[in-house]
């Protein structure tokens, strides 16, 4: 479930190994490029944290963020 933290959508994903992490991040990158909407991503070995907000809308959460969040959820 995505949370709202500091006016951003936030979610933590956990994986079995680093290879799965990299595959996931690459898939998120592809989706982000398609939508021209790029999240902040932090990786620490088997954990990926993602923050979404729309920078050109004064860093607010918009429909673009929810759309990308839903697409990311379909990857996992």
HTML snippet that shows the backbone in 3Dmol.js (N, CA, C, O; Angstrom):
<script src="https://3Dmol.org/build/3Dmol-min.js"></script>
<div id="view" style="width:600px;height:400px;position:relative"></div>
<script>
const pdb = `
ATOM      1  N   UNK A   1       0.839  -1.174   0.000  1.00  0.00           N
ATOM      2  CA  UNK A   1       0.000   0.000   0.000  1.00  0.00           C
ATOM      3  C   UNK A   1       0.887   1.242   0.000  1.00  0.00           C
ATOM      4  O   UNK A   1       1.824   1.340   0.793  1.00  0.00           O
ATOM      5  N   UNK A   2       0.597   2.169  -0.871  1.00  0.00           N
ATOM      6  CA  UNK A   2       1.319   3.430  -0.942  1.00  0.00           C
ATOM      7  C   UNK A   2       0.862   4.325   0.203  1.00  0.00           C
ATOM      8  O   UNK A   2      -0.325   4.381   0.526  1.00  0.00           O
ATOM      9  N   UNK A   3       1.812   5.021   0.811  1.00  0.00           N
ATOM     10  CA  UNK A   3       1.531   5.959   1.893  1.00  0.00           C
ATOM     11  C   UNK A   3       1.811   7.376   1.399  1.00  0.00           C
ATOM     12  O   UNK A   3       2.518   7.573   0.411  1.00  0.00           O
ATOM     13  N   UNK A   4       1.249   8.353   2.098  1.00  0.00           N
ATOM     14  CA  UNK A   4       1.613   9.739   1.855  1.00  0.00           C
ATOM     15  C   UNK A   4       2.598  10.151   2.933  1.00  0.00           C
ATOM     16  O   UNK A   4       2.287  10.115   4.123  1.00  0.00           O
ATOM     17  N   UNK A   5       3.807  10.547   2.496  1.00  0.00           N
ATOM     18  CA  UNK A   5       4.858  10.996   3.409  1.00  0.00           C
ATOM     19  C   UNK A   5       5.451  12.276   2.842  1.00  0.00           C
ATOM     20  O   UNK A   5       5.901  12.308   1.697  1.00  0.00           O
ATOM     21  N   UNK A   6       5.447  13.319   3.642  1.00  0.00           N
ATOM     22  CA  UNK A   6       6.045  14.584   3.226  1.00  0.00           C
ATOM     23  C   UNK A   6       5.526  15.024   1.854  1.00  0.00           C
ATOM     24  O   UNK A   6       6.290  15.459   0.992  1.00  0.00           O
ATOM     25  N   UNK A   7       4.233  14.901   1.679  1.00  0.00           N
ATOM     26  CA  UNK A   7       3.545  15.296   0.450  1.00  0.00           C
ATOM     27  C   UNK A   7       4.037  14.542  -0.786  1.00  0.00           C
ATOM     28  O   UNK A   7       4.082  15.088  -1.889  1.00  0.00           O
ATOM     29  N   UNK A   8       4.406  13.271  -0.577  1.00  0.00           N
ATOM     30  CA  UNK A   8       4.804  12.394  -1.676  1.00  0.00           C
ATOM     31  C   UNK A   8       4.170  11.028  -1.449  1.00  0.00           C
ATOM     32  O   UNK A   8       3.927  10.628  -0.311  1.00  0.00           O
ATOM     33  N   UNK A   9       3.907  10.319  -2.538  1.00  0.00           N
ATOM     34  CA  UNK A   9       3.521   8.920  -2.412  1.00  0.00           C
ATOM     35  C   UNK A   9       4.786   8.132  -2.134  1.00  0.00           C
ATOM     36  O   UNK A   9       5.822   8.374  -2.753  1.00  0.00           O
ATOM     37  N   UNK A  10       4.707   7.188  -1.204  1.00  0.00           N
ATOM     38  CA  UNK A  10       5.890   6.433  -0.777  1.00  0.00           C
ATOM     39  C   UNK A  10       5.532   4.960  -0.629  1.00  0.00           C
ATOM     40  O   UNK A  10       4.456   4.605  -0.147  1.00  0.00           O
ATOM     41  N   UNK A  11       6.467   4.113  -1.056  1.00  0.00           N
ATOM     42  CA  UNK A  11       6.298   2.677  -0.833  1.00  0.00           C
ATOM     43  C   UNK A  11       7.663   2.010  -0.761  1.00  0.00           C
ATOM     44  O   UNK A  11       8.596   2.379  -1.474  1.00  0.00           O
ATOM     45  N   UNK A  12       7.755   1.012   0.125  1.00  0.00           N
ATOM     46  CA  UNK A  12       8.967   0.205   0.282  1.00  0.00           C
ATOM     47  C   UNK A  12       8.687  -1.181  -0.288  1.00  0.00           C
ATOM     48  O   UNK A  12       7.658  -1.791   0.005  1.00  0.00           O
ATOM     49  N   UNK A  13       9.608  -1.665  -1.099  1.00  0.00           N
ATOM     50  CA  UNK A  13       9.515  -2.987  -1.708  1.00  0.00           C
ATOM     51  C   UNK A  13      10.700  -3.818  -1.225  1.00  0.00           C
ATOM     52  O   UNK A  13      11.826  -3.323  -1.158  1.00  0.00           O
ATOM     53  N   UNK A  14      10.444  -5.089  -0.888  1.00  0.00           N
ATOM     54  CA  UNK A  14      11.523  -5.985  -0.447  1.00  0.00           C
ATOM     55  C   UNK A  14      11.631  -7.155  -1.414  1.00  0.00           C
ATOM     56  O   UNK A  14      10.628  -7.675  -1.903  1.00  0.00           O
ATOM     57  N   UNK A  15      12.872  -7.558  -1.679  1.00  0.00           N
ATOM     58  CA  UNK A  15      13.147  -8.618  -2.635  1.00  0.00           C
ATOM     59  C   UNK A  15      14.075  -9.655  -2.017  1.00  0.00           C
ATOM     60  O   UNK A  15      14.722  -9.397  -1.002  1.00  0.00           O
ATOM     61  N   UNK A  16      14.133 -10.822  -2.633  1.00  0.00           N
ATOM     62  CA  UNK A  16      14.958 -11.918  -2.124  1.00  0.00           C
ATOM     63  C   UNK A  16      16.445 -11.670  -2.354  1.00  0.00           C
ATOM     64  O   UNK A  16      17.283 -12.090  -1.556  1.00  0.00           O
ATOM     65  N   UNK A  17      16.769 -10.979  -3.460  1.00  0.00           N
ATOM     66  CA  UNK A  17      18.189 -10.763  -3.748  1.00  0.00           C
ATOM     67  C   UNK A  17      18.376  -9.519  -4.611  1.00  0.00           C
ATOM     68  O   UNK A  17      17.419  -8.931  -5.113  1.00  0.00           O
ATOM     69  N   UNK A  18      19.633  -9.145  -4.763  1.00  0.00           N
ATOM     70  CA  UNK A  18      19.982  -7.924  -5.478  1.00  0.00           C
ATOM     71  C   UNK A  18      19.617  -7.987  -6.958  1.00  0.00           C
ATOM     72  O   UNK A  18      19.258  -6.968  -7.547  1.00  0.00           O
ATOM     73  N   UNK A  19      19.704  -9.155  -7.559  1.00  0.00           N
ATOM     74  CA  UNK A  19      19.341  -9.299  -8.973  1.00  0.00           C
ATOM     75  C   UNK A  19      17.881  -8.926  -9.201  1.00  0.00           C
ATOM     76  O   UNK A  19      17.557  -8.236 -10.167  1.00  0.00           O
ATOM     77  N   UNK A  20      17.005  -9.378  -8.319  1.00  0.00           N
ATOM     78  CA  UNK A  20      15.583  -9.018  -8.423  1.00  0.00           C
ATOM     79  C   UNK A  20      15.387  -7.514  -8.259  1.00  0.00           C
ATOM     80  O   UNK A  20      14.553  -6.912  -8.936  1.00  0.00           O
ATOM     81  N   UNK A  21      16.155  -6.916  -7.362  1.00  0.00           N
ATOM     82  CA  UNK A  21      16.080  -5.463  -7.146  1.00  0.00           C
ATOM     83  C   UNK A  21      16.399  -4.723  -8.442  1.00  0.00           C
ATOM     84  O   UNK A  21      15.655  -3.836  -8.859  1.00  0.00           O
ATOM     85  N   UNK A  22      17.497  -5.092  -9.066  1.00  0.00           N
ATOM     86  CA  UNK A  22      17.922  -4.405 -10.287  1.00  0.00           C
ATOM     87  C   UNK A  22      16.910  -4.602 -11.411  1.00  0.00           C
ATOM     88  O   UNK A  22      16.628  -3.660 -12.151  1.00  0.00           O
ATOM     89  N   UNK A  23      16.365  -5.792 -11.552  1.00  0.00           N
ATOM     90  CA  UNK A  23      15.336  -6.036 -12.561  1.00  0.00           C
ATOM     91  C   UNK A  23      14.114  -5.150 -12.313  1.00  0.00           C
ATOM     92  O   UNK A  23      13.559  -4.575 -13.250  1.00  0.00           O
ATOM     93  N   UNK A  24      13.699  -5.044 -11.056  1.00  0.00           N
ATOM     94  CA  UNK A  24      12.562  -4.207 -10.690  1.00  0.00           C
ATOM     95  C   UNK A  24      12.843  -2.736 -11.011  1.00  0.00           C
ATOM     96  O   UNK A  24      12.015  -2.061 -11.623  1.00  0.00           O
ATOM     97  N   UNK A  25      14.002  -2.249 -10.599  1.00  0.00           N
ATOM     98  CA  UNK A  25      14.347  -0.844 -10.846  1.00  0.00           C
ATOM     99  C   UNK A  25      14.380  -0.567 -12.350  1.00  0.00           C
ATOM    100  O   UNK A  25      13.918   0.485 -12.792  1.00  0.00           O
ATOM    101  N   UNK A  26      14.913  -1.486 -13.130  1.00  0.00           N
ATOM    102  CA  UNK A  26      14.930  -1.308 -14.586  1.00  0.00           C
ATOM    103  C   UNK A  26      13.525  -1.236 -15.165  1.00  0.00           C
ATOM    104  O   UNK A  26      13.268  -0.442 -16.070  1.00  0.00           O
ATOM    105  N   UNK A  27      12.620  -2.052 -14.654  1.00  0.00           N
ATOM    106  CA  UNK A  27      11.231  -2.009 -15.126  1.00  0.00           C
ATOM    107  C   UNK A  27      10.567  -0.690 -14.728  1.00  0.00           C
ATOM    108  O   UNK A  27       9.823  -0.109 -15.519  1.00  0.00           O
ATOM    109  N   UNK A  28      10.828  -0.218 -13.520  1.00  0.00           N
ATOM    110  CA  UNK A  28      10.296   1.074 -13.090  1.00  0.00           C
ATOM    111  C   UNK A  28      10.842   2.184 -13.990  1.00  0.00           C
ATOM    112  O   UNK A  28      10.113   3.103 -14.361  1.00  0.00           O
ATOM    113  N   UNK A  29      12.118   2.095 -14.334  1.00  0.00           N
ATOM    114  CA  UNK A  29      12.732   3.092 -15.214  1.00  0.00           C
ATOM    115  C   UNK A  29      12.059   3.112 -16.589  1.00  0.00           C
ATOM    116  O   UNK A  29      11.824   4.182 -17.150  1.00  0.00           O
ATOM    117  N   UNK A  30      11.751   1.942 -17.125  1.00  0.00           N
ATOM    118  CA  UNK A  30      11.066   1.877 -18.423  1.00  0.00           C
ATOM    119  C   UNK A  30       9.695   2.533 -18.361  1.00  0.00           C
ATOM    120  O   UNK A  30       9.342   3.324 -19.236  1.00  0.00           O
ATOM    121  N   UNK A  31       8.919   2.206 -17.329  1.00  0.00           N
ATOM    122  CA  UNK A  31       7.598   2.818 -17.163  1.00  0.00           C
ATOM    123  C   UNK A  31       7.716   4.329 -17.001  1.00  0.00           C
ATOM    124  O   UNK A  31       6.962   5.088 -17.609  1.00  0.00           O
ATOM    125  N   UNK A  32       8.651   4.749 -16.192  1.00  0.00           N
ATOM    126  CA  UNK A  32       8.846   6.170 -15.920  1.00  0.00           C
ATOM    127  C   UNK A  32       9.191   6.924 -17.198  1.00  0.00           C
ATOM    128  O   UNK A  32       8.710   8.034 -17.425  1.00  0.00           O
ATOM    129  N   UNK A  33      10.016   6.320 -18.016  1.00  0.00           N
ATOM    130  CA  UNK A  33      10.396   6.942 -19.280  1.00  0.00           C
ATOM    131  C   UNK A  33       9.192   7.041 -20.211  1.00  0.00           C
ATOM    132  O   UNK A  33       9.003   8.059 -20.877  1.00  0.00           O
ATOM    133  N   UNK A  34       8.379   5.992 -20.260  1.00  0.00           N
ATOM    134  CA  UNK A  34       7.174   6.013 -21.100  1.00  0.00           C
ATOM    135  C   UNK A  34       6.239   7.152 -20.699  1.00  0.00           C
ATOM    136  O   UNK A  34       5.648   7.812 -21.554  1.00  0.00           O
ATOM    137  N   UNK A  35       6.110   7.378 -19.384  1.00  0.00           N
ATOM    138  CA  UNK A  35       5.202   8.412 -18.881  1.00  0.00           C
ATOM    139  C   UNK A  35       5.881   9.773 -18.764  1.00  0.00           C
ATOM    140  O   UNK A  35       5.220  10.771 -18.477  1.00  0.00           O
ATOM    141  N   UNK A  36       7.191   9.822 -18.983  1.00  0.00           N
ATOM    142  CA  UNK A  36       7.973  11.038 -18.755  1.00  0.00           C
ATOM    143  C   UNK A  36       7.715  11.578 -17.348  1.00  0.00           C
ATOM    144  O   UNK A  36       7.471  12.767 -17.147  1.00  0.00           O
ATOM    145  N   UNK A  37       7.780  10.665 -16.390  1.00  0.00           N
ATOM    146  CA  UNK A  37       7.508  10.992 -14.985  1.00  0.00           C
ATOM    147  C   UNK A  37       8.430  10.128 -14.137  1.00  0.00           C
ATOM    148  O   UNK A  37       8.233   8.916 -14.040  1.00  0.00           O
ATOM    149  N   UNK A  38       9.429  10.741 -13.528  1.00  0.00           N
ATOM    150  CA  UNK A  38      10.518   9.985 -12.915  1.00  0.00           C
ATOM    151  C   UNK A  38      10.515  10.087 -11.399  1.00  0.00           C
ATOM    152  O   UNK A  38      10.569  11.187 -10.849  1.00  0.00           O
ATOM    153  N   UNK A  39      10.453   8.948 -10.719  1.00  0.00           N
ATOM    154  CA  UNK A  39      10.410   8.927  -9.253  1.00  0.00           C
ATOM    155  C   UNK A  39      11.798   9.056  -8.634  1.00  0.00           C
ATOM    156  O   UNK A  39      12.819   8.927  -9.309  1.00  0.00           O
ATOM    157  N   UNK A  40      11.801   9.312  -7.350  1.00  0.00           N
ATOM    158  CA  UNK A  40      13.021   9.177  -6.563  1.00  0.00           C
ATOM    159  C   UNK A  40      13.083   7.735  -6.098  1.00  0.00           C
ATOM    160  O   UNK A  40      12.111   7.207  -5.558  1.00  0.00           O
ATOM    161  N   UNK A  41      14.228   7.095  -6.307  1.00  0.00           N
ATOM    162  CA  UNK A  41      14.393   5.684  -5.964  1.00  0.00           C
ATOM    163  C   UNK A  41      15.631   5.526  -5.093  1.00  0.00           C
ATOM    164  O   UNK A  41      16.705   6.033  -5.419  1.00  0.00           O
ATOM    165  N   UNK A  42      15.467   4.818  -3.984  1.00  0.00           N
ATOM    166  CA  UNK A  42      16.594   4.491  -3.115  1.00  0.00           C
ATOM    167  C   UNK A  42      16.687   2.982  -3.019  1.00  0.00           C
ATOM    168  O   UNK A  42      15.688   2.299  -2.794  1.00  0.00           O
ATOM    169  N   UNK A  43      17.888   2.472  -3.190  1.00  0.00           N
ATOM    170  CA  UNK A  43      18.118   1.026  -3.112  1.00  0.00           C
ATOM    171  C   UNK A  43      19.150   0.740  -2.034  1.00  0.00           C
ATOM    172  O   UNK A  43      20.194   1.390  -1.968  1.00  0.00           O
ATOM    173  N   UNK A  44      18.847  -0.242  -1.188  1.00  0.00           N
ATOM    174  CA  UNK A  44      19.785  -0.726  -0.179  1.00  0.00           C
ATOM    175  C   UNK A  44      19.712  -2.251  -0.191  1.00  0.00           C
ATOM    176  O   UNK A  44      18.876  -2.845   0.489  1.00  0.00           O
ATOM    177  N   UNK A  45      20.580  -2.870  -0.957  1.00  0.00           N
ATOM    178  CA  UNK A  45      20.683  -4.308  -1.176  1.00  0.00           C
ATOM    179  C   UNK A  45      19.370  -4.939  -1.619  1.00  0.00           C
ATOM    180  O   UNK A  45      19.134  -5.029  -2.823  1.00  0.00           O
ATOM    181  N   UNK A  46      18.509  -5.376  -0.718  1.00  0.00           N
ATOM    182  CA  UNK A  46      17.280  -6.075  -1.126  1.00  0.00           C
ATOM    183  C   UNK A  46      16.027  -5.233  -0.892  1.00  0.00           C
ATOM    184  O   UNK A  46      14.912  -5.748  -0.973  1.00  0.00           O
ATOM    185  N   UNK A  47      16.200  -3.961  -0.607  1.00  0.00           N
ATOM    186  CA  UNK A  47      15.077  -3.053  -0.361  1.00  0.00           C
ATOM    187  C   UNK A  47      15.132  -1.900  -1.357  1.00  0.00           C
ATOM    188  O   UNK A  47      16.193  -1.332  -1.615  1.00  0.00           O
ATOM    189  N   UNK A  48      13.963  -1.567  -1.912  1.00  0.00           N
ATOM    190  CA  UNK A  48      13.824  -0.418  -2.798  1.00  0.00           C
ATOM    191  C   UNK A  48      12.741   0.477  -2.208  1.00  0.00           C
ATOM    192  O   UNK A  48      11.652   0.012  -1.873  1.00  0.00           O
ATOM    193  N   UNK A  49      13.050   1.763  -2.085  1.00  0.00           N
ATOM    194  CA  UNK A  49      12.062   2.738  -1.637  1.00  0.00           C
ATOM    195  C   UNK A  49      11.819   3.712  -2.775  1.00  0.00           C
ATOM    196  O   UNK A  49      12.756   4.172  -3.428  1.00  0.00           O
ATOM    197  N   UNK A  50      10.537   4.022  -3.008  1.00  0.00           N
ATOM    198  CA  UNK A  50      10.165   4.913  -4.105  1.00  0.00           C
ATOM    199  C   UNK A  50       9.292   6.040  -3.564  1.00  0.00           C
ATOM    200  O   UNK A  50       8.377   5.820  -2.771  1.00  0.00           O
ATOM    201  N   UNK A  51       9.606   7.266  -4.022  1.00  0.00           N
ATOM    202  CA  UNK A  51       8.810   8.449  -3.694  1.00  0.00           C
ATOM    203  C   UNK A  51       8.326   9.062  -4.996  1.00  0.00           C
ATOM    204  O   UNK A  51       9.091   9.206  -5.950  1.00  0.00           O
ATOM    205  N   UNK A  52       7.052   9.421  -5.029  1.00  0.00           N
ATOM    206  CA  UNK A  52       6.463  10.023  -6.224  1.00  0.00           C
ATOM    207  C   UNK A  52       5.823  11.361  -5.886  1.00  0.00           C
ATOM    208  O   UNK A  52       5.064  11.473  -4.923  1.00  0.00           O
ATOM    209  N   UNK A  53       6.132  12.363  -6.676  1.00  0.00           N
ATOM    210  CA  UNK A  53       5.415  13.639  -6.665  1.00  0.00           C
ATOM    211  C   UNK A  53       5.675  14.282  -8.020  1.00  0.00           C
ATOM    212  O   UNK A  53       6.586  13.878  -8.742  1.00  0.00           O
ATOM    213  N   UNK A  54       4.883  15.268  -8.357  1.00  0.00           N
ATOM    214  CA  UNK A  54       5.005  15.907  -9.660  1.00  0.00           C
ATOM    215  C   UNK A  54       5.771  17.217  -9.487  1.00  0.00           C
ATOM    216  O   UNK A  54       5.250  18.192  -8.945  1.00  0.00           O
ATOM    217  N   UNK A  55       6.995  17.217  -9.951  1.00  0.00           N
ATOM    218  CA  UNK A  55       7.888  18.355  -9.736  1.00  0.00           C
ATOM    219  C   UNK A  55       7.381  19.626 -10.414  1.00  0.00           C
ATOM    220  O   UNK A  55       7.496  20.715  -9.852  1.00  0.00           O
ATOM    221  N   UNK A  56       6.820  19.495 -11.623  1.00  0.00           N
ATOM    222  CA  UNK A  56       6.348  20.699 -12.321  1.00  0.00           C
ATOM    223  C   UNK A  56       4.970  21.154 -11.843  1.00  0.00           C
ATOM    224  O   UNK A  56       4.401  22.093 -12.400  1.00  0.00           O
ATOM    225  N   UNK A  57       4.436  20.504 -10.829  1.00  0.00           N
ATOM    226  CA  UNK A  57       3.189  20.931 -10.171  1.00  0.00           C
ATOM    227  C   UNK A  57       3.479  21.279  -8.709  1.00  0.00           C
ATOM    228  O   UNK A  57       2.699  20.965  -7.811  1.00  0.00           O
ATOM    229  N   UNK A  58       4.615  21.930  -8.499  1.00  0.00           N
ATOM    230  CA  UNK A  58       5.018  22.386  -7.168  1.00  0.00           C
ATOM    231  C   UNK A  58       5.190  21.231  -6.181  1.00  0.00           C
ATOM    232  O   UNK A  58       4.867  21.349  -4.999  1.00  0.00           O
ATOM    233  N   UNK A  59       5.707  20.115  -6.695  1.00  0.00           N
ATOM    234  CA  UNK A  59       5.977  18.923  -5.874  1.00  0.00           C
ATOM    235  C   UNK A  59       4.743  18.402  -5.141  1.00  0.00           C
ATOM    236  O   UNK A  59       4.829  17.946  -4.001  1.00  0.00           O
ATOM    237  N   UNK A  60       3.626  18.476  -5.796  1.00  0.00           N
ATOM    238  CA  UNK A  60       2.375  17.955  -5.245  1.00  0.00           C
ATOM    239  C   UNK A  60       2.121  16.553  -5.793  1.00  0.00           C
ATOM    240  O   UNK A  60       2.685  16.165  -6.816  1.00  0.00           O
ATOM    241  N   UNK A  61       1.269  15.799  -5.102  1.00  0.00           N
ATOM    242  CA  UNK A  61       0.825  14.497  -5.606  1.00  0.00           C
ATOM    243  C   UNK A  61      -0.305  14.747  -6.604  1.00  0.00           C
ATOM    244  O   UNK A  61      -1.289  15.419  -6.295  1.00  0.00           O
ATOM    245  N   UNK A  62      -0.145  14.197  -7.798  1.00  0.00           N
ATOM    246  CA  UNK A  62      -1.148  14.392  -8.850  1.00  0.00           C
ATOM    247  C   UNK A  62      -1.592  13.037  -9.404  1.00  0.00           C
ATOM    248  O   UNK A  62      -1.122  11.983  -8.976  1.00  0.00           O
ATOM    249  N   UNK A  63      -2.501  13.099 -10.358  1.00  0.00           N
ATOM    250  CA  UNK A  63      -2.988  11.880 -11.015  1.00  0.00           C
ATOM    251  C   UNK A  63      -1.843  11.122 -11.680  1.00  0.00           C
ATOM    252  O   UNK A  63      -1.875   9.893 -11.750  1.00  0.00           O
ATOM    253  N   UNK A  64      -0.824  11.846 -12.172  1.00  0.00           N
ATOM    254  CA  UNK A  64       0.342  11.200 -12.772  1.00  0.00           C
ATOM    255  C   UNK A  64       1.046  10.278 -11.776  1.00  0.00           C
ATOM    256  O   UNK A  64       1.506   9.194 -12.136  1.00  0.00           O
ATOM    257  N   UNK A  65       1.123  10.719 -10.529  1.00  0.00           N
ATOM    258  CA  UNK A  65       1.778   9.925  -9.490  1.00  0.00           C
ATOM    259  C   UNK A  65       0.983   8.662  -9.188  1.00  0.00           C
ATOM    260  O   UNK A  65       1.547   7.578  -9.044  1.00  0.00           O
ATOM    261  N   UNK A  66      -0.322   8.815  -9.094  1.00  0.00           N
ATOM    262  CA  UNK A  66      -1.170   7.644  -8.825  1.00  0.00           C
ATOM    263  C   UNK A  66      -1.124   6.658  -9.991  1.00  0.00           C
ATOM    264  O   UNK A  66      -1.124   5.444  -9.786  1.00  0.00           O
ATOM    265  N   UNK A  67      -1.084   7.186 -11.217  1.00  0.00           N
ATOM    266  CA  UNK A  67      -0.994   6.315 -12.391  1.00  0.00           C
ATOM    267  C   UNK A  67       0.311   5.511 -12.364  1.00  0.00           C
ATOM    268  O   UNK A  67       0.302   4.299 -12.580  1.00  0.00           O
ATOM    269  N   UNK A  68       1.420   6.184 -12.100  1.00  0.00           N
ATOM    270  CA  UNK A  68       2.698   5.479 -12.059  1.00  0.00           C
ATOM    271  C   UNK A  68       2.747   4.498 -10.890  1.00  0.00           C
ATOM    272  O   UNK A  68       3.281   3.397 -11.029  1.00  0.00           O
ATOM    273  N   UNK A  69       2.198   4.885  -9.747  1.00  0.00           N
ATOM    274  CA  UNK A  69       2.158   3.976  -8.581  1.00  0.00           C
ATOM    275  C   UNK A  69       1.410   2.686  -8.937  1.00  0.00           C
ATOM    276  O   UNK A  69       1.862   1.589  -8.606  1.00  0.00           O
ATOM    277  N   UNK A  70       0.271   2.823  -9.608  1.00  0.00           N
ATOM    278  CA  UNK A  70      -0.504   1.636  -9.996  1.00  0.00           C
ATOM    279  C   UNK A  70       0.274   0.767 -10.971  1.00  0.00           C
ATOM    280  O   UNK A  70       0.226  -0.461 -10.886  1.00  0.00           O
ATOM    281  N   UNK A  71       0.978   1.384 -11.881  1.00  0.00           N
ATOM    282  CA  UNK A  71       1.769   0.630 -12.854  1.00  0.00           C
ATOM    283  C   UNK A  71       2.937  -0.087 -12.160  1.00  0.00           C
ATOM    284  O   UNK A  71       3.259  -1.226 -12.499  1.00  0.00           O
ATOM    285  N   UNK A  72       3.558   0.574 -11.204  1.00  0.00           N
ATOM    286  CA  UNK A  72       4.653  -0.042 -10.452  1.00  0.00           C
ATOM    287  C   UNK A  72       4.134  -1.242  -9.670  1.00  0.00           C
ATOM    288  O   UNK A  72       4.803  -2.274  -9.609  1.00  0.00           O
ATOM    289  N   UNK A  73       2.955  -1.121  -9.072  1.00  0.00           N
ATOM    290  CA  UNK A  73       2.380  -2.238  -8.331  1.00  0.00           C
ATOM    291  C   UNK A  73       2.150  -3.464  -9.215  1.00  0.00           C
ATOM    292  O   UNK A  73       2.216  -4.597  -8.738  1.00  0.00           O
ATOM    293  N   UNK A  74       1.885  -3.244 -10.472  1.00  0.00           N
ATOM    294  CA  UNK A  74       1.674  -4.372 -11.392  1.00  0.00           C
ATOM    295  C   UNK A  74       2.972  -5.113 -11.705  1.00  0.00           C
ATOM    296  O   UNK A  74       2.933  -6.281 -12.092  1.00  0.00           O
ATOM    297  N   UNK A  75       4.107  -4.461 -11.547  1.00  0.00           N
ATOM    298  CA  UNK A  75       5.401  -5.109 -11.774  1.00  0.00           C
ATOM    299  C   UNK A  75       5.657  -6.161 -10.714  1.00  0.00           C
ATOM    300  O   UNK A  75       6.006  -7.299 -11.031  1.00  0.00           O
ATOM    301  N   UNK A  76       5.486  -5.788  -9.461  1.00  0.00           N
ATOM    302  CA  UNK A  76       5.877  -6.614  -8.299  1.00  0.00           C
ATOM    303  C   UNK A  76       5.047  -7.832  -8.191  1.00  0.00           C
ATOM    304  O   UNK A  76       5.241  -8.632  -7.275  1.00  0.00           O
TER     305      UNK A  76
END
`;
const viewer = $3Dmol.createViewer("view");
viewer.addModel(pdb, "pdb");
viewer.setStyle({}, {cartoon: {color: "spectrum"}});
viewer.zoomTo();
viewer.render();
</script>
